Amino acid sequence: MRLQKWLAEAGLCSRREGERWIADGRVSVDGQVVTRQGVRLEEGSVVTVDGRPVTPEVGQGRVVLALHKPVGVICSRHDPQGRPSVYSLVEGAGPRLVGVGRLDYNSEGLLLFTNDGALANRLTHPRYGVPRSYRVRVHGRVSEGVMERLRAGVLLEDGPTGPLDAKLDRVVGANSWVMLTLREGRNRMVRRIFASLDMEVARLIRVAYGGVLLGETPAGAWRFLTRSEVAQLLEAVSGRRGA
């Protein structure tokens, strides 16, 4: 298969856009930059775009990538206030990408994108209970009593949370770091959980989603998921919680 056609069928771009990527030297095959049109791929060829490997899942049409969302970027495609969007950060990664879940303007961390609408829906639907983990810095010293209240679950205005997976990470001066894992994604849920305990969130970082880790990905950068990471996501949505 010709390289530009393969890129298009991978869901990364149109065929014409793929030709531009090749001409601009953005595509490599087996470690060699390709600038000539019409190159044919051999079975087992390793393709990279902008230095990022295209996984076998992408080559079969499904695109899944992880972005480290920085603070000060919104998760909507457009904003009347003109604030930057996460979609501008993943531009060129593939057509028809949708974000999986959201992070508010002042939050940061792992945000998944995919062109697989069914996968995105399952990853966000509460009936599948896909875990999302957050590292949270709050003002004040968190006592064991507060941790027990977190683990028991709290009552929010839109209903109870149920028991929560919460661990005290460390206390630094007048601030505390807490690891919190949720299995649903209500609007601004983490901030509202701590507000119900009269605690203010100073920093909020999503560090994992469905078994995929943020890792060392720099803020504002993205990467394609590996085969094993995509498999973890598919396993996470293979059945309903409690089924």
N, C-alpha and C positions, 0 to 999 in steps of 0.2 A: 504494500500500500504506500502511496506517495505521502511524504511527511505532512504536507499541508492538509491533506484529506484526513490523515490520522488525528491531527490536532483538532480538526473540526468535529470528527466523530467522537473524540474524547470529551466533547462538551466544553472545551476551553475557549473557543473562538469560532468565528465564521471561517470558511476556507480562504476568503480574500484577506481577512485579518491575519490568518496564519501565514500567508505569503508575505505580508508586511513584517511580521515578527521574524521570519527567516531572513528577509533582506536586511533587517536591522541588526542581525547577529544575536538575537535573543534566545535562539534555540540551539541546543547541542544534542548530538547523537553519539553515544558511547564516548563521551568526553571531548568530542571534537565539535567546535562551532560550525554550524551549517549556514551558508549564505546563498547557496545555489538552489533554485527552485527545481522541483521534480525528483528530489532524492527519494529513493525507495527504502523503506525500513525492512530489515531482516528480522526474522523471528528471534525474540529475546533482546532486541535493541533497547538500550536505556536512553530515554528521552528526558532532557531537562529544559525548563523554561525559566529564564532569568536565574539560572543556577539552582532551581528547585526541581527535584526529581518528580516526574509524573508517575504516580503509582499505578499498578495494574488495575485498581478499581477505577481510576480516572480513565484509563484506556478503554474500559468497558462502558463508559458513558456516565458513570456516577462521579461527581466531583464533591469532595469533602475536604475542607481546609480549616485550619485553626488560626485565628487572628488574636494578637495581644492588643485588645482595645485600650487605648490610652484615656486618661481623664480629659474631659473637654471635647469629646466627640459624641454625637448622638447616634442612635441605632435606627432612626428613620431614614428613608431615602432622601427626603427633602425637608427643609426647615424654614418656616417663614422668617425666622431671625437670622438666617444665613450662617448658622453654625455648621462646622464640618461634619460630614457623615462617614460612618464606618464603610459605606459602600464605595467611597472614593479611595479608601485604603486597599480594597481588594479588586479595584478596577483592573480588568485584563486577566483575572484569574480564571474566568469562565463566565458564560452567559447564564442568565436566569438564576443567579445565586440568591438565596434567601438566608437571612440570619436565623439561627436557632436560639430562641429566647432573646432576652434583652438585658442590657446593663444600662443603668441610668447615666446621665451626663457626667456625674462626679465619681462614678465607679470605673474600675479598670479590670483587666484580666482576660480570661479565655472566652472567646466568642466563636462558635462554630458557624460555618456557612456550607450550604450544599445546594445542588440543583435537583436533588431528589425530594420532591414535595412530601411524599408519603413518609420518608424517613424524618424530615423536619417536624412533621405533625406528631409523629410518635414520640420523638425526643422531648417534645414540649408538653404533651398531653399528660395530665396528672394521673390518669389510670395506669400508666406504665411505671410511674414512680422512679424515673431516671434520676440518679443522684447528682447534685451540683454541690461542690465544696467551695467554701469561701474562707479566706483569711481576713479577719476583721480586727481593726484597731479601734478601741473605744476609749473615750476619756474616762479616767478614774481607774481605781484598782478593783478588779472583779473578784468578789469573794466566792467562797465555796457555796454559800447560800444562793447567790445569783446563778451559779452554774447548775445547781440542783433545780432551780426554777426553769432554766432553759431546757434541761433534759426532760423535765416533766411536760414541757410544752406551754405555750402562752395563748391567751385569747386575744385575737385581733378583731377589728371592727367588721371584717368580712368572714369571721369564723375562727375556730381554734386551729392551731397548727398540728396538734398531736405531739407525741414525744419527739424531741430533737436530738440529733447526734452532735454534741458540743464538747469541746475539749479546750481547757485553758492552755495556751501555748507558752506565753511568758508575760511577765510584768516588767515594763521598762519605765522607771520613774513614775509619772502620774498617768501612764497609759497602760492598757492591757491588750494583748493579742489573743484572739479566740478563733479556733477552727470550728466552723459550723457547716454541717452538711444537711441539705434539704432535699426533698423528693417531690417538690412542686415549685412553681415559679410565679407566684402572685406578684403584682406590681409593688416594687420597692419593699419586698417582704423582709429582707434582712434588716434594713434600717428600721422598719416598723416593729420588728421583734425586739430590738434593743430599746427602742423608744418606749415600748410597753413596760420596760423595766427601769425607766427613767435614766437611760444611758444613751449618750450621743456617739454615733459612729464618726470617727475621724478619717478612716481610710477603709476601703472595701475592695478586695481583690478576689475575683473568681479564679481558683487555681485548678479546678478539675470539673469535667462534665462527662458523665457516662463512662468514666474510666480513662478518658483522655486527659492528659496533664498539660498545663500551661508550660511547664519546664522553663528552659532558658530563652524562649522566644522573646526578643526585645519588644518594648512597647512600640506599636505602630507597624510591626512586621507580621507576616503570615507565612504559613508553610502548609504543603499538602500533607494529609494524614498518611501514615504508613498502612500497609495491608493489615497488620495486627490491630492497629487502632480502629480502623473501619470495622473490623470483625468484632471488637469490643462494643462498638455502638450498636451494631446489628444484634448482638447478643443481649444488650440492655433493653432492646425493644421487642425481643422475641416472644415475650409473654406479658400478661398483665400482672401488676403487683398483687401478691396474695393468691394468684391463680395456682 
